[in-house]
């Protein structure tokens, strides 16, 4: 069989499959889904559209991230190295079942932004209400960065990336350029476990009776916001080996936990969008992730151990490159290494 005939047969098969799916959708009175199936098919549309879709398909196939490519490139983290790299592979028995301190209201913590010791409290909306002021903290949201200068004696100077002011420059007193509530985060995995207990993908798969469907390779990203429980998971995104989004959900806080700062500058989460669309809680999101991530799934991220932490999953993979997951998955709260249950980046 010539290559041309083979390609023709493949295109014909793709069109037949799209038509079949569209007919099934129409049988269920879902005309919108039927239209989507036909529009996504590479063999429908004008010649220009068909050629463009075929070219896109070729690019996606060439760029598909597979286990073979990852292993060949030497990016797969050996399971035995996970603990050395700072990944939680086993939850110590002395930590207990976890989830014993879901909320931090009333606790004393050092503010992550200004280093002030404060008592955790929700924001007060009126002067009469108890709680903390929404602008109690003055801080720089950016980071110090060394920049060259024209001064021969001082070749480099440190400036804040947020406002461009010189670090430690206080010409008119406090020069911090932003105001917000006092916030905190916890980095200890034991503390995160007490906020939201770690679990494993294997355990979730057993509970949900999931036998297959796990992705071979997936990219995980978690976004966090400051809450009365610390830095908590408020959004999770999962992308498959083709670069397609398979899960993108805003995560609702545990009952009683209140958001202090959406951390929009880094999370991209807008308050109005969150209030309207955050439906799933951490447990529901973890169950949704378990539909796609199995014990053999290779996770890619930056760094995934954090994202796994925020999701409170114990894994056996490392996010910087690609690493094979073989165990626990935090709860959703660390697109870097905290926990998928509440979060701390």
N, C-alpha and C positions, 0 to 999 in steps of 0.2 A: 504494500500500500504506500503510495507516495505521500510526502509530507503535506502537499496541498489538499489531497483528499481527506487526510486525517484531520486537518484544521477545519475543513468544511463540515465534516461530520460532528466535530465538537461544537461548532457554532450552531448547528441545527439542533443538537441535543440541548444546548442552553436555552434556545428559543422554545423548544417543546416543554422543557421543565418550567419555564416562566409562565407559559400558557396554562399548564396544568395547575400551578399554584394560584393563578388568577381565577381560574374556573372554580377551584375549591373555595376561594374567598367569596366569589359571587354567590356560590351556593349557600353561603352563610350570611348573605346580604351585606357583605363588607366590601363595597365598591372602592373605598379609599385604599384598602390593602391590596385589592386586585390591581388598581392603577399603579401602586408603588412597585409591585412585582414586575409589571411590564416596563415601567420606566427604568428600573434598575438593570433589566436584562441588556446585555451588550448588543443584542441583535435587533433591537427596536429603535425606531427613529429614522432621521434622514441619514444619508451616507456620511455626512460630516459628523453627526452625533454618534453613529455606530463606530466610526473610526476612532473618535475621541474616547469612547468608552472602552474599546478594545485596547487602546494604548494605555489607558489608566489601569486596566486589568493587568497588562504586562508589567507595568511598573510595580504594582502591588505584589505580584508574584515574585518579581526579582528582589524586592525589598523585604519579603517575608522573613521574619526572624524564627529560625527553627532550632531545635535542640542540637542538630548536627553542626550548624554554623557556629553556635555558641561554644560548643565543646571544642571544635576545631580551632577557634580563636583563643582558646585557653581562658575563657571568662567564667567557666562554671566553678563555683566555690565548692571545694570538697567538704562533705558533711562534717568531717572531723575537725575542720578549721573554724566552724561557726562560733563555738564557744570562745576560742582564742580571739576572734574578731569582735567579740562583745555581744553575741546573740544569745538570747535566752532559749535554751534547748530543753530544760527541765525546770518545773516549778518546785522549789524546796518544800518538803512537807511542813516545815515549821512556819511557812507563810499562811497556812490554813486555806480554807476554801476561797478566800478573797471576797471583795465586794462588801467589806464591813464598814467602810467609810466613804459612802457614795458622794456625799457633799462635804464641802469644807467650810461652810458658814460657821462663824464663831472661832475658827482656828486662827492662830497667829502665824503669819508668814512674812518673809522679806520680799518686798516688791521687786519683780524682775526688771523693772524699768529704772527706778530711782533708788533702789536699795533701802527704802524706808520700811521699818517694821510696822505692819498694820494688821488689823483684825478683819478677816474676810466677811464681807456683808454684801447683799445685793444693792443695786443702785437705788437711791431714793429719788422719787419723782417730784416730791414737794418738800418744803422745809420742815413740815410737821412729821414726815415719815422718818423712820429709823433706817439707817443704811449709810453707805458712803457717797460722797460727792462725786459726780460724774467727771469732774476736773480736779480731783484731789492730787493727782500726780503730774509733775512737770518732767518732761523727758525728751530725749532725742530719739526718734523712731529709726534713724539711720545708724551707720557705723562709722568709726573714725577711718580715714583713708589718707595715706601719705601722698603728698603732691609736691612736685618740684617747685622751687621759687627762683626769682631772679636775684635774690640776696646771696652774695658769695659766702657769707658767714653761715647763713642758715639755708642749706641746700634743699631741704625738704621740710614741709610743715604738715601737720595733721589737721584735716578738716572733716566735719561731719558731712556724710553723703546726703543727708536730708535737707540741710539748709545752707551748707557751704561755709558755716562759721568755723573759726579756728577752735580746735579742741582746747578746753580750759580757758578760753577767752571770756571774760565776764566784765566787759566795759561798763555795763549798766546793771550789774548785779547778775541774777540768774539768767543765763542765755539760752536755756533749753526751749526749743521751738514748738513743742507740742504739749497738749494737756489731755488727760484722760483719767480713768479710775486706776487705783492701785491693782495690780494683778500679780499672779504667781504661777509657777509651773514646777512640776516635780520630775526629776530625772531617774530616781531610784525605781528599779523594776518592782521591788517589793511594795513601795508606796503606790505605784500604779495598779498593782494587783489588788490592793485594798480598795481602790476607787472603783475598779471594774475588773473582775477576775479574768485571768487568762484562760483560753480554751484552745482546742486544736481543731484543724480542719477535719481530721479523721473522726473525731468525736461528733462534730456537727454532721458529717456525712452519714454516720450511723444513725443519728437521731432523725435525720431527714430521709433516710433510706435512699441515698444517692449512690448509684453504682458506676455511672459513667458521665461523660459530658464535660469533664475537667479539661481546661486548656493545657496545651503542651507548654506554651510560653505566655506570660501575661505581664503587663506593666501596671504597677499599683502606685497610686498617688493619694495622699491624704492631706486635707487642709484642716487646720485647727483654729479655734477661737478661744479667747480667755473667758473662763466661766468661774462660778463659785466653787468648782471642783478642780480648778487648775487650768491647764491648757488642754482643751477637749476636742475630740474629733467632731467636725461639723460638716465635712464633705469628703466623699470617697469616690475615686474614679478608677475604673479598671479598663485596660485596653488590651485587645488580643494581639496575636502575632502578626496580623495584617495591618495593624494600626487603627482598627475600628473600635469605637467605644462600645463596650458591652454593658457597662454599669456606670452610672453617674448620678449619685444621690446626695442630697443634703441630709445630714443626720440630726435628728431631733435630740435634744438633751434629755437625760434621765429626769424623771419627775422630781421637782424640787430644786434642781440645779438651774441656775439662771446665768445667762450670758452677760458678761461685763463689757467685753469689747470683741467685736466680730473680727478684729485683726485684718480688716479689709485690704490694707496696703499689701499684705503678703498672701492672704487667703483668697482675695477677690470676691468674698461673700458680701452681698449687700443685705442690710437688715430687712428691707421689705420683701426681698426675694426669699430669704430664709423663713420669715414668718408665714409666708404664703405656701411655700413648697416643701418645707422640712416635715416629712410625714413619718418616715421610718426611724426607729430608735436604734441604738447600737446593736442590740441583739438581733433585730430584724435585718440590719445591714450585714452582719456577720453571716447570717443564714443565707442571704442573697449571694454573698461572696463564695460561700461553700458550694454553690452551684457551678462555679467556674474554676475554683482553685482546689486542687487535690494534693495529695502527698508527693506526687511526682512532678507537679507544675514548677517550672522555672520562673522565678519572679525577677523582674527588672525594675529598678527604681533608683531613687537618690535620697539617701541610702535606704534601702528597703527595710533594714532592721528597725528603723524608726517608724516607718509606716506600719510595720507589722506590730510594733509595740502599741501604737495608738489603737490598733484594731484589737489589741489584746490577744494576739495569736502567737503561738510558739511555732517558729518556722525553722527550717534548716536551709535557709537561703539567705544570700546577702545581696542587697539592692544595687550597689555601685555598678556592677556589671550584671551578670546573670548568675543566679544561684538557685540551686534546687531546693525546693521546700520539702522537708520531710517530717514535719512535726507540728509544732505548736504555732498558733497564730494569735497574736494579741487581740485586743478587742477593737479597735479602730481608733486610733488616736495618735499614731505616730508615723507620719510619712517619713520618718527618719529613724525612730527607734523607741517609741514610747508605748502606745497601746491603742488598740482599735476600739477600746471601750470608752476612753474618755480623752486621753490625749495629753501629750506634752512633747513639744518638739525640741 
